[in-house]
Structures are given as structure tokens and as C-alpha cells.
Amino acid sequence: MQDCNGSSTPSESRLVLSKEGNDELIDPTTFKKIVGSLRYLCNTRPDISYSVGLISRYMEKPRTSHYMALKRIFRYIKETIELDLLYSTKLNEEDVELIGFTDAD
């Protein structure tokens, strides 16, 4: 996908996907790995969250149409690779305190 054309949106505007269809089934293991990678990427790219959530519904029996939607997300990522997530404040560095919480054992 390195040489693919980019896309300005992560999914088509009126994308309709279905669990049933006439298109060919694809390997669910590979599909799940790719979707899992995209779900991880959503932590720093919230702009793809909706599209990744939508495609995640079809991990049980993915079809070619689902794979095409998945490729569209990657084409969007290629087009917008320069986007980043920036946390900024108007406070002085000395006044900033970063606190994090977790619920893990």
C-alpha cells in the first residue's frame, strides 16, 4: 500500500456494508490483525475511530467489500500522514502537572 493513491476521507460518505453478500469471503485471521492494528492506531488518530469502529463489526466473516473499506482507511492514513496529536497549554511549563490513571493489575 506504499504506492497507493491517497484518500481525503477515511470512508465513503454513504458507505453501506452488510454481513451477507455475494462477494467472496476473505481470511478472517488476517482481517482481524489489520483491524487490531488500526484500533491501536486510533489512540493517536481519533479521526479514523468511526471508520475503524464500523469495519470492526464485520470481523467474524469478512468479505471483499469489507476489505476494500479497510484499504480506504489506509489510503486516508497515507494522505494525512503529517497529521499529529498535540497537547498544548497556555500555562508555563513549571505550572503544568500531568496526571494519569490506570485500572490494571
Order of alpha helices (4+ residues) and beta strands (2+ residues): alpha-alpha-alpha
